[in-house]
């Protein structure tokens, strides 16, 4: 946990030392996909972190480091009583997105990400990391609307390529809606 915190702070300070950096935050509606992910509802969490803006042409890049809550709501029926369990995991996502500008304000966003889970729970119990994977690889796709040179609005869909459990086909997916502010332009 301490090592992950040190890595997160190091990447955050690297991001903040760039010429064009910013902070972002928003809501994340997360769920699971895959063959073994039936009966799971969306769970609302949040994300926040820092990003850089690189490039001046129609194709720009934005590496980012964000804290991202993921998971889902699972309903289980036991003796005619339905119980909802919340699966909640906390990840640090490191992404490298390409921003393909249609015009000065609107850009399509596409890029890979790597995520590391540093905590999680299923209901009231901590996750058993012997059966859950801590690392995740995936891709982001979405759009960014730049309100002005400093402020933008994001809509993004993230889909993991790796399973969250060793023995089941279950992958994280996330719809993110948020805002970002650039401190240096």
C-alpha positions in Angstrom: 0.0 0.0 0.0 2.8 2.4 0.8 4.6 1.6 -2.4 1.4 2.3 -4.4 1.0 5.6 -2.6 4.6 6.6 -3.4 4.1 5.7 -7.0 0.8 7.7 -7.2 2.4 10.8 -5.6 5.5 10.5 -7.9 3.3 10.3 -11.0 1.1 13.1 -9.7 4.2 15.4 -9.1 5.5 14.5 -12.6 2.2 15.5 -14.1 2.1 18.7 -12.1 5.6 19.7 -13.3 4.6 19.6 -17.0 3.9 22.8 -18.9 0.2 22.1 -19.4 -1.3 20.2 -16.5 -4.7 19.9 -15.0 -7.0 18.2 -12.5 -10.1 16.2 -13.3 -13.0 14.7 -11.4 -16.4 13.2 -12.0 -18.9 10.4 -11.5 -18.2 6.9 -12.6 -21.1 4.4 -13.2 -19.4 1.0 -13.1 -20.6 -2.5 -13.8 -19.2 -5.8 -15.1 -19.2 -7.5 -18.5 -18.5 -11.1 -19.5 -20.0 -14.5 -19.4 -20.2 -14.7 -15.6 -21.5 -11.2 -15.0 -25.2 -11.7 -15.2 -27.5 -10.0 -12.7 -25.0 -7.2 -11.8 -26.4 -3.6 -11.7 -24.5 -0.4 -12.1 -22.8 1.1 -9.1 -22.1 4.9 -8.8 -18.6 6.0 -7.6 -16.3 8.8 -8.5 -12.9 9.5 -10.0 -10.3 12.2 -9.6 -6.7 12.8 -10.7 -4.3 14.8 -12.8 -3.5 14.9 -16.5 -1.2 16.6 -19.0 -2.0 18.0 -22.4 0.7 17.5 -25.0 0.7 18.7 -28.6 -0.7 21.5 -30.6 -2.1 19.9 -33.8 -5.3 18.1 -34.5 -3.9 15.0 -32.7 -3.0 15.7 -29.0 -2.1 13.4 -26.2 -3.2 13.4 -22.6 -1.5 11.1 -20.1 -3.3 10.9 -16.8 -3.2 9.3 -13.4 -6.6 9.0 -11.6 -8.1 7.4 -8.6 -11.1 5.4 -9.9 -13.8 3.6 -7.9 -15.1 0.5 -9.8 -17.5 -2.4 -9.0 -21.1 -3.3 -9.2 -24.3 -4.3 -7.3 -25.1 -8.0 -7.1 -28.5 -9.3 -6.0 -28.6 -12.7 -4.4 -31.8 -14.5 -3.4 -31.5 -16.7 -0.3 -34.7 -18.5 0.9 -37.0 -16.0 -1.0 -35.1 -13.0 0.5 -33.2 -10.8 -2.0 -30.0 -9.3 -0.6 -27.9 -6.7 -2.5 -24.1 -7.0 -2.2 -21.9 -4.1 -3.3 -18.6 -5.0 -4.9 -16.4 -1.9 -4.6 -12.7 -1.7 -5.7 -10.4 1.3 -5.6 -8.0 1.6 -8.5 -5.2 3.8 -9.7 -5.6 4.2 -13.4 -2.7 5.3 -15.6 -3.9 6.1 -19.1 -2.3 7.5 -22.3 -5.2 8.9 -24.4 -5.1 10.3 -27.9 -7.4 13.3 -28.5 -8.4 13.5 -32.1 -9.8 17.0 -32.7 -12.8 17.4 -35.0 -12.6 21.1 -34.4 -11.2 23.4 -31.7 -13.7 22.4 -29.1 -14.7 18.8 -29.8 -12.3 15.8 -29.7 -12.7 12.1 -29.8 -10.7 10.3 -27.1 -9.1 6.9 -27.5 -6.3 5.2 -25.6 -5.1 2.3 -23.4 -4.9 2.2 -19.6 -3.3 0.2 -16.9 -5.0 0.0 -13.5 -3.9 -1.3 -10.1 -6.4 -2.2 -7.4 -5.1 -1.2 -4.0 -8.3 -2.0 -1.9 -11.7 -3.4 -2.3 -14.7 -5.0 -0.5 -17.5 -7.4 -1.3 -20.4 -6.4 1.0 -18.9 -5.9 4.5 -15.8 -8.0 3.9 -12.4 -7.1 2.4 -11.6 -8.7 -0.9 -9.7 -12.0 -0.9 -6.8 -11.0 -3.2 -5.9 -14.7 -3.7 -8.8 -15.0 -6.1 -9.1 -11.4 -7.4 -6.6 -9.8 -9.9 -5.0 -6.6 -8.7 -3.9 -5.5 -12.2 -6.1 -4.6 -15.1 -5.5 -3.5 -18.8 -8.1 -1.9 -20.9 -9.1 0.9 -23.2 -10.9 4.2 -23.0 -13.1 5.7 -25.7 -15.1 8.9 -25.5 -15.3 12.6 -26.3 -14.1 15.8 -24.8 -15.7 19.2 -25.2 -13.4 22.1 -24.5 -15.6 25.0 -23.1 -12.6 27.3 -23.3 -8.8 27.0 -23.1 -8.9 26.0 -19.5 -12.1 24.1 -18.8 -13.4 20.9 -20.5 -16.2 18.3 -20.1 -15.5 14.6 -20.6 -17.7 11.6 -21.4 -15.9 8.3 -21.6 -16.4 4.6 -21.6 -13.7 2.3 -20.2 -13.6 -1.4 -20.9 -11.1 -3.8 -19.3 -9.5 -6.6 -21.4 -8.5 -8.6 -18.3 -10.7 -10.5 -15.9 -11.1 -9.3 -12.3 -11.1 -12.9 -11.0 -8.8 -15.8 -11.9 -11.6 -18.4 -12.4 -14.4 -16.3 -14.0 -15.0 -14.3 -17.1 -15.8 -10.9 -15.5 -14.4 -7.6 -16.7 -14.8 -4.1 -15.3 -16.5 -1.4 -17.4 -17.1 2.2 -16.6 -19.0 5.2 -17.9 -17.3 8.4 -16.7 -18.8 11.9 -16.8 -16.6 14.7 -15.5 -14.9 18.0 -15.8 -11.3 19.0 -16.1 -9.4 22.3 -15.5 -6.0 23.2 -16.9 -3.8 25.2 -14.6 -1.1 26.1 -17.2 -1.8 26.8 -20.8 
